[in-house]
Amino acid sequence: MSVFTEHKSALEKAGYTVEVDAVRNAGGNPIAGEGAYGVVWYKDEFVEKVCTQEVEVVRARNDKGHYIKDDPSTPENEAWTTKVKKAVTPKKKPAKKKA
């Protein structure tokens, strides 16, 4: 699975076409891709921002906050979902008062 297919839904909502090793704009021009040795390149800031966000896998919850169980009749596992990690910002120290 490539970087682009992991974020396929977000990129397609923005109007991009996602392939296994590239992302193309509406005109068909490549704006991001993965080279032969796994090097990823970006020409568009939005695509870079979407693809470099850190995500974590967490248990899915319903409206009440209870865990959702997996439905064995479907191929997808509904019990787990992905969530974007929040960026931790350092707290600012209060300014020192002059004596």
C-alpha positions as MATLAB code, in Angstrom:
seq = 'MSVFTEHKSALEKAGYTVEVDAVRNAGGNPIAGEGAYGVVWYKDEFVEKVCTQEVEVVRARNDKGHYIKDDPSTPENEAWTTKVKKAVTPKKKPAKKKA';
ca = [
       0.000    0.000    0.000;
       1.421    3.369   -0.979;
       1.242    6.751    0.705;
      -1.316    7.944   -1.823;
      -3.772    5.047   -1.556;
      -3.893    5.460    2.236;
      -5.235    9.012    1.759;
      -7.256    8.296   -1.384;
     -10.638    9.526   -0.095;
      -9.294   12.923    1.039;
      -7.416   13.463   -2.220;
     -10.357   12.470   -4.416;
     -12.659   14.847   -2.492;
     -10.283   17.645   -3.491;
     -10.546   16.662   -7.171;
      -7.335   14.682   -7.645;
      -7.005   11.281   -9.324;
      -5.136    8.754   -7.192;
      -3.107    5.927   -8.685;
      -0.889    3.402   -6.919;
       2.317    5.382   -7.440;
       1.106    8.890   -8.404;
      -1.481   11.613   -7.880;
      -2.755   13.556  -10.881;
      -4.696   16.812  -11.133;
      -7.818   17.332  -13.263;
      -5.675   17.903  -16.359;
      -3.938   14.547  -15.920;
      -0.580   16.035  -14.976;
       1.313   14.313  -12.145;
       1.561   16.455   -9.020;
       2.959   13.814   -6.662;
       4.620   10.485   -7.144;
       6.773    7.734   -5.787;
      10.063    6.936   -7.479;
      11.588    3.534   -8.157;
      13.541    3.531   -4.879;
      10.647    4.677   -2.691;
      11.433    8.403   -2.810;
       8.200   10.427   -2.654;
       8.025   13.822   -4.374;
       5.326   16.540   -4.257;
       4.561   19.542   -6.487;
       1.388   20.575   -4.636;
       1.374   21.786   -1.012;
      -2.128   20.426   -0.306;
      -1.190   16.905   -1.396;
       1.990   17.040    0.668;
       0.077   18.204    3.741;
      -2.541   15.447    3.395;
      -0.017   12.666    2.762;
       2.418   13.591    5.532;
      -0.140   13.809    8.338;
       0.510   11.258   11.032;
      -2.413    8.942   11.711;
      -2.986    6.313   14.346;
      -5.296    3.309   14.409;
      -7.887    3.469   17.192;
     -11.013    1.561   18.165;
     -14.185    2.874   16.521;
     -16.892    4.277   18.791;
     -20.580    5.066   18.337;
     -22.427    8.252   19.388;
     -22.625    7.100   23.015;
     -18.893    6.380   23.172;
     -19.261    2.596   23.208;
     -16.974    0.409   21.107;
     -18.285   -0.769   17.723;
     -17.810   -4.483   17.034;
     -16.686   -5.951   13.731;
     -19.329   -7.286   11.341;
     -17.950  -10.650   10.136;
     -20.130  -10.622    7.004;
     -18.148   -7.707    5.496;
     -14.496   -7.773    4.357;
     -13.698   -4.465    6.096;
     -13.004   -4.381    9.824;
     -15.447   -1.838   11.290;
     -14.020   -2.174   14.812;
     -10.945   -0.097   13.963;
     -10.574    3.322   12.325;
      -7.833    5.865   11.680;
      -7.500    9.191   13.434;
      -5.168   12.112   12.661;
      -2.701   12.751   15.463;
      -2.887   16.227   16.917;
       0.282   18.290   16.776;
       1.690   18.938   20.220;
       2.542   22.584   20.711;
       4.947   23.510   23.493;
       3.585   25.742   26.216;
       5.032   29.229   26.369;
       6.766   30.229   29.535;
       5.420   33.367   31.177;
       7.521   36.469   30.694;
       9.762   37.365   33.592;
       8.761   40.439   35.511;
      11.278   43.221   35.880;
      12.208   44.086   39.406;
];
